[in-house]
Amino acid sequence: MNHLEFLYRLPGMLCLGLLVLLSGCSKKNESFNLRPNLNAADDIVIAERGLVHTFNLLLRANLDSNIIKTGHGMIDQALVAYIKTSNTFNFLYSGQRCADSAIRYGIISIRLSGDFFTHGTSAKISFSGYTEDTHLFKGSDSLVNQGISAQGYLVMESIVDSLSISRDSVGRISWYSSLSYNIPPLIKFPPDSNSPVTMTGSAHGISSDSYQFSLQISSPLVDDLNCPWLRDGLMQVSIPGVDVPSGTIQYMNSSKCDNRVTYDFQGNLFNWWINARKLSV
């Protein structure tokens, strides 16, 4: 065990100064209370990971002709059941660690109104006892196929009008978003890393420590289906009423597949892992 791993196992790790030390981040101004910023940023990453993972399950299932034909299969650690008569996909998790390091339980159910790749088709995503690393998801996500964009991408618009995610026994994330998943033309199964899905849009909500936040994707998030984490992209984040009311969250893994994410709050840099065991506060 190296010294950073040893520090992570020490009790009392919630001390922000220790977290700054072990993450290898650079805190520019010690007079700022950045805990609200880190809390909101971590909650954004947690919510985003769940939504992107769910979308990827749906896309992969619809690209897999064997699942469509036989009505069953497996994606990562999820058992997949496709009910043709109701055009519904059920993804069942029973506690295995997935490729993105998350341990998942429960069911994600997605019902489509028609063919996934057809303009106008809608999809309703619901969660039943679904957890990611003990974070319980309650609510739904609604998708609509908006057709082909001027750039030739198939656009799936996601509207989340109420999603609640438990952070711990007392803290709960409230999430609302309007996101667009831009699927490259001629996408095939297995997916091609050279033509990843990209994401644009905005979100807002209340963090698990009760801080209001909002975000705007300023550089599209890159969702390479061959990598379990977002590869690239930048979000502008606003957290009103705190010492540092704005900052950025950036995925900086375009040259490789890893789970690093960087927060920048007025020059105070925090280099974290998306892995739930390494997120900051």
DRENTOR-306139 format. One record per atom (N, C-alpha, C): residue in three letters; z, y, x. Coordinates in pm, whole numbers, plus 50000, padded with zeros to 5 digits. Layout:
alaZYX
...
END
This chain:
met500004988150085
met500005000050000
met500005012450089
asn499065022250067
asn499085034350148
asn500105044150091
his500315055450165
his501405064350125
his501145071449994
leu499835073649958
leu499565080049829
leu499935070849714
glu499585057749730
glu499945048249625
glu501455046949612
phe502165047649727
phe503625046949723
phe504205058549646
leu503645070749672
leu504145082649602
leu503925081449451
tyr502785075149412
tyr502515073949270
tyr503545065149200
arg504195056249276
arg505155047149215
arg506575052549214
leu506785064149277
leu508125069949277
leu508485075149138
pro509755074449101
pro510185080448973
pro510095095548979
gly510055101548864
gly510055116148857
gly508735122148900
met507625115148877
met506355120148928
met505805131948851
leu506455136048745
leu505905146948665
leu506075160448731
cys506715161048842
cys506835173648917
cys505445178048959
leu505025189848916
leu503675194448943
leu503395195649092
gly504405199749169
gly504195201249313
gly503845188049378
leu504495177149336
leu504195164149391
leu502805159549350
leu502455162349225
leu501115158549180
leu500045165749260
val500285178449292
val499345186049373
val499195179449510
leu500305175149567
leu500285169049699
leu499525155949699
leu499825147049604
leu499245133749611
leu497785133549569
ser497325143149492
ser495945143149449
ser495025149049554
gly495595155449655
gly494785161749756
gly494135174449706
cys494725180849606
cys494125192849551
cys494625205149626
ser494035216349593
ser494395228849659
ser494865238749554
lys496135242349558
lys496695251849462
lys496755265549530
lys495975274849482
lys495775287549550
lys496935297049530
asn497485297549410
asn498525307349378
asn499705300149314
glu500805298949387
glu501965291649340
glu502685298549225
ser502385311349200
ser503085318549094
ser502565314948956
phe501385308748947
phe500825304948819
phe501495292248768
asn501755291848638
asn502155279448573
asn500895272848520
leu500435262648590
leu499175256148556
leu499355243348475
arg500575240348439
arg500785228248358
arg499995228748227
pro499975239848153
pro499155240148030
pro497685237148056
asn497165242348168
asn495765240148203
asn495495225348232
leu496375219348309
leu496195205248343
leu496355196248221
asn497305199548136
asn497505191748015
asn496265192147927
ala495715204047903
ala494525205347818
ala493315198547883
ala493145200448014
ala491995194448082
ala492045179248078
asp493225173648104
asp493365159048096
asp493055153947956
asp493535161047854
asp493295156847716
asp491805157347682
ile491115167247734
ile489665168247714
ile488965156147774
val489355152447896
val488745140947964
val489025128047885
ile490245126547835
ile490615114547757
ile489775113647629
ala489675124647555
ala488905124647430
ala487425122147458
glu486925128847559
glu485515127847592
glu485145113547633
arg486025107447713
arg485765093847757
arg485625084447637
gly486525085847539
gly486465077147422
gly485205079047340
leu484805091547319
leu483615094247239
leu482345089547308
val482235092147439
val481045088047513
val480955072747518
his482095066247543
his482105051647547
his481635045847413
thr482095051547303
thr481705046647170
thr480215048447146
phe479695060147181
phe478255062447166
phe477455052447248
asn477915049947371
asn477195040747458
asn477185026447401
leu478295022447337
leu478315009347271
leu477215008547165
leu477125018847082
leu476125018946975
leu474715018647031
leu474445026847133
leu473105027347191
leu472755013947256
arg473675008347333
arg473414995547400
arg473164984447298
ala473954984347190
ala473774973847090
ala472404974647025
asn471924986847000
asn470614988546937
asn469454986247034
leu469744986447163
leu468714983347262
leu468664968347293
asp469684961047250
asp469794946847282
asp469184938547170
ser467984933847190
ser467274926347085
ser467984913447049
asn468724907747142
asn469434895247114
asn470554897547013
ile471294908747028
ile472344912046931
ile471744914646794
ile470644921946789
ile470004925046661
ile469504912146595
lys468994902846674
lys468424890446619
lys469494880546576
thr470514878346663
thr471504867846636
thr472734872846563
gly472994886046570
gly474154891546502
gly475424891346584
his475334887246710
his476544887246793
his476174888446941
gly477164891947020
gly476964893447164
gly478194899547226
met478044904547349
met479144910947420
met478604922647500
ile479324933747495
ile479014945447578
ile480274949247652
asp480214948847785
asp481404950647867
asp482434940447819
gln483594944647773
gln484604935147724
gln484674934647571
ala483724940747504
ala483744941047358
ala482934929547299
leu483544922047207
leu482804912547126
leu482064920347018
val480784918047005
val479954925746913
val479524916946797
ala479734921846676
ala479254915146556
ala478364924946480
tyr477134920846453
tyr476194929246378
tyr475944922946242
ile476274930446137
ile476084925746000
ile474804932245946
lys473744924645940
lys472424930245907
lys472374935745765
thr473034929045672
thr472944933145531
thr473524947045508
ser474524950945586
ser475114964245571
ser474784973345688
asn473984968145783
asn473604975645903
asn474844981245973
thr475814972345996
thr477094976346055
thr477344968746184
phe477804976046285
phe478234970046411
phe479754970746420
asn480374959646455
asn481804959446483
asn482014955446629
phe482784963546701
phe483084960946842
phe484584957946852
leu484914945746892
leu486304941246895
leu486804940047038
tyr487954946447064
tyr488604945747195
tyr489954938847181
ser490304930847283
ser491574923547276
ser492404924847403
gly492264936147473
gly493184939147582
gly492674937047723
gln491404933747740
gln490874932347875
gln490594946047937
arg490644946648070
arg490304959048139
arg488784960348145
cys488274971748099
cys486834974048093
cys486314979848224
ala485004981348232
ala484384985848357
ala484864999648400
asp485265008148305
asp485715021648339
asp487205022248368
ser487855010448381
ser489275008848415
ser490185009648293
ala489675013148176
ala490525014248056
ala490785000347997
ile492014998647946
ile492364986647871
ile492274990147723
arg491464982547649
arg491174985847510
arg491614974747415
tyr492124979147299
tyr492474970247189
tyr491854975947061
gly491664967246962
gly491274971946830
gly489784971146805
ile489384977546695
ile488004976546647
ile487374990346632
ile486144991546679
ile485295003046649
ile484204998046554
ser484115004146438
ser483125000046339
ser482115011346317
ile480825007946320
ile479775017946306
ile478745013246202
arg478605021146097
arg477635017745992
arg476485027745993
leu475265022545997
leu474075030946001
leu473365030945866
ser472695042045838
ser471955042945712
ser470545037345725
gly470105034945848
gly468755029745871
gly468605025846017
asp467385025746064
asp467115022346203
asp467635033346295
phe468355029446399
phe468985039046489
phe467975049046544
phe466775044546577
phe465795052946647
phe464895060846551
thr465195060546421
thr464355067346322
thr464965080846283
his464115091146279
his464545104546242
his465235104346105
gly466425110346099
gly467165111245974
gly468245100745958
thr468225090446037
thr469255079946027
thr470625085646065
ser471625082345987
ser472985086746017
ser473835074646052
ala474915077246124
ala475855066646161
ala477265071846146
lys478125063746086
lys479525067346068
lys480365058146155
ile481105064246247
ile481955056746339
ile483395058046294
ser484085046846284
ser485505047046248
ser486285037846341
phe487565040946356
phe488435033546448
phe489535026546368
ser489785013946402
ser490805006046335
ser491755000146439
gly492935006246451
gly493895001646551
gly493355002346692
tyr492445011646716
tyr491735012246844
tyr492495020646946
thr492755014847063
thr493455022047170
thr492695020847300
glu492805031347381
glu492335031347519
glu493535034747607
asp494005025147687
asp495195027447770
asp496345032847686
thr496595026847573
thr497665030247477
thr497395043047399
his496285049947422
his495945061947345
his495295057547214
leu495995059347103
leu495515054946973
leu494575065246913
phe493365060946873
phe492365069646812
phe492435068246660
lys492535079546590
lys492495079846444
lys491515090746401
gly490575086946315
gly489595096646269
gly488215090546270
ser487195098946278
ser485815093846272
ser484875103146347
asp483685097946371
asp482605105346436
asp481355102846352
ser480635113546318
ser479415112246239
ser478215116046324
leu477215107046330
leu476005109346408
leu474805110446316
val473855118846355
val472595119946280
val471455120746380
asn470425112746357
asn469225113246440
asn468405125546400
gln468315135146493
gln467615147746466
gln466155147646507
gly465655136146551
gly464255135246590
gly464045138546737
ile462805141646771
ile462415143846910
ile462425158746942
ser463075162247053
ser463145176247096
ser461845180347163
ala461725193447192
ala460535198547260
ala460375192347399
gln461485187847456
gln461445181747589
gln461155166747583
gly460985161547461
gly460645147447446
gly461825138147434
tyr463055143547420
tyr464245135247407
tyr464555132647260
leu465025120647230
leu465545117747098
leu466955123347092
val467235131746993
val468505138746985
val469375132646876
met470555128046917
met471565123346821
met472685133746819
glu472875139946703
glu473925150046690
glu475215143546641
ser476295146746711
ser477615141446677
ser478495152646625
ile479095150446508
ile480055159946453
ile481395152746433
val482405157546503
val483755152346483
val484555163446415
asp484905161346288
asp485615171846216
asp487115169446210
ser487555157946260
ser488995155446268
ser489225142346343
leu489715143746465
leu490055131946545
leu491415134346608
ser492295124546595
ser493635125346652
ser493795114146753
ile494265117646873
ile494445107846979
ile495865109047033
ser496615098247028
ser497985098847081
ser497935098947233
arg498665108147294
arg498755108747440
arg499945100447490
asp501035100947413
asp502225093047444
asp503005091547314
ser504305088547321
ser505075086047199
ser505255098547114
val505105110347172
val505305122747096
val504095131947096
gly503295131747200
gly502175140947211
gly500905135547147
arg500165144347079
arg498955140247010
arg497875150847029
ile496685146247063
ile495535155147083
ile494795156646950
ser494525169046910
ser493665171546794
ser492315176346845
trp491235169946802
trp489915172146860
trp488875174646753
tyr488035184746773
tyr486905188046687
tyr485725191146779
ser484535186146748
ser483415188646839
ser482075187946767
ser481095194446829
ser479705193646790
ser478915191046918
leu478475178746935
leu477825174447059
leu476455168647028
ser475555169947124
ser474225163847112
ser474025154047227
tyr473675141747192
tyr473295131747291
tyr471775131647299
asn471245134247417
asn469805135247437
asn469315122747509
ile468615114247434
ile468205101247485
ile466785102347542
pro466585098147666
pro465265099547728
pro464215090947660
pro462935095247666
pro461865087247605
pro461715073947678
leu461265063947606
leu460975050747661
leu462205044047721
ile463395047647669
ile464595040947717
ile464505026147680
lys464975017647770
lys464825003247750
lys466144996347781
phe466174983247757
phe467354975247789
phe466984965047897
pro467764964248007
pro468904972948037
pro468434987148068
pro469324996948048
pro468945011048067
pro468545014148212
asp467785024548228
asp467275028948358
asp468125040448410
ser468715038848529
ser469555049348588
ser468785062048614
asn467465060948630
asn466665072848660
asn466415081448537
ser466765076448420
ser466565083948295
ser467845083448212
pro468885090548255
pro470155089648183
pro470165098048056
val471095094647968
val471395103047851
val472115115447901
thr471845126947839
thr472585139147871
thr473275144347745
met474325152047766
met475125157147655
met475245172247664
thr475145178947550
thr475355193347540
thr476235195847418
gly476765208147408
gly477545211747290
gly478885217947322
ser479785217447225
ser481065224247239
ser482145216447164
ala483405219947193
ala484535213547127
ala485725222947129
his486685220047044
his487945227547045
his489035218546990
gly490275222947007
gly491365214946955
gly492715219747001
ile493695210946991
ile495065213847033
ile495505202447124
ser496015205947241
ser496375195847339
ser497665188647299
ser497995178147373
ser499195170247342
ser500475177947368
asp500395189147441
asp501545198047459
asp501425210547372
ser500555209947270
ser500425220447167
ser499755233247218
tyr498855232247315
tyr498085243747360
tyr496695243347296
gln496265254547239
gln494905255347186
gln493915255847302
phe492775249447283
phe491735249747386
phe490375249547320
ser489375253947395
ser487985252547353
ser487155250247478
leu485985244447459
leu485115241947574
leu483665243447532
gln482855247147631
gln481405247947614
gln480785240747732
ile479865231547705
ile479165224747813
ile478125234247868
ser478315238847992
ser477405248648050
ser476325242148136
ser476575230348187
ser475565222448256
ser475645208448196
pro474545203148141
pro474625190748065
pro475405179748136
leu476195172648058
leu476915161148112
leu475955149448122
val475985142648235
val475045131748261
val475725118348234
asp475205111248136
asp475755098448092
asp474795087348134
asp474985082448255
asp474175071448308
asp474765058448255
leu474055051348171
leu474595039348108
leu474895028248208
asn474405029548333
asn474725019848436
asn475985023248512
cys476595034748480
cys477855038948543
cys478875041048432
pro480085035548443
pro481045036648333
pro481695050348317
trp481365059848409
trp481935073148399
trp480815083448395
leu481085095048340
leu480105105848344
leu479805109248489
arg478525111648518
arg478095113248657
arg478045127848703
asp477785136848612
asp477535150748652
asp477765159648530
gly477875172748553
gly477995182148443
gly479185191348458
leu479125202648388
leu480145213048400
leu480505218248262
met481805220048237
met482305225848112
met483125238248141
gln482915248648062
gln483735260548067
gln484865258747966
val486095260348011
val487265257547928
val488065270247906
ser488515272347783
ser489375283847749
ser490695278647692
ile491795283947744
ile493135280447695
ile493885293747677
pro493785299847563
pro494335313347545
pro495855313547551
gly496375325047599
gly497815327347595
gly498595320947708
val497915316147813
val498625310247927
val498335318548052
asp498985315248164
asp498835323148286
asp497385324248331
val496665313148326
val495245312948364
val494455308348241
pro493875317448165
pro493315313848034
pro491935307348037
ser491325305648155
ser490005299548159
ser489835291648288
gly488865282848287
gly488585274748404
gly487415265548377
thr487215255848464
thr486115246448448
thr486585232148472
ile485865222948410
ile485995208748437
ile484625204048482
gln484575197648597
gln483275193648652
gln483295179048696
tyr482275171748653
tyr482025158348705
tyr481045159948821
met481375154248935
met480585156849056
met480205143749124
asn479655134349046
asn479375121149099
asn477895117749094
ser477035127949104
ser475605125649086
ser475015116549193
ser475625116349313
ser475065108349422
ser475615094049425
lys476645091349344
lys477225078049342
lys477965076249210
cys478395063949184
cys479135061149061
cys480605059649095
asp481395070049067
asp482845068849079
asp483495076848968
asn484815077048965
asn485515082848850
asn486245095648886
arg485595104048967
arg486215116549007
arg485865127948912
val486825136848893
val486625148848813
val487405160148878
thr486875172248873
thr487505183748939
thr487785194648837
tyr489015199848840
tyr489395211348759
tyr489495223448851
asp489025234948802
asp489125247448878
asp489675258048785
phe490915262448812
phe491535273048734
phe491845284748828
gln490955294748824
gln491055306748906
gln491225303249054
gly490395294249102
gly490395290449243
gly491405279649278
asn492205275449183
asn493125264249206
asn492405251349170
leu492115243349272
leu491315231349254
leu492175218949243
phe491815210449149
phe492505197749131
phe491465186749125
asn491525177649221
asn490565166649229
asn491235153849181
trp490885149749059
trp491565138548997
trp490655126548984
trp491255115448939
trp490525103648896
trp490585102948744
ile489505098348682
ile489495096948537
ile490375085348493
asn490575075848581
asn491485064748556
asn492805070148499
ala493245064648387
ala494445069848319
ala495675069548408
arg495715060448505
arg496885059748593
arg496915071048694
lys495835078648703
lys495775089248804
lys495645103248745
leu495435104648613
leu495375117948555
leu496675125248579
ser496635138448579
ser497735146348634
ser498975146748547
val498975154548439
val500185156048359
val499935151448217
END
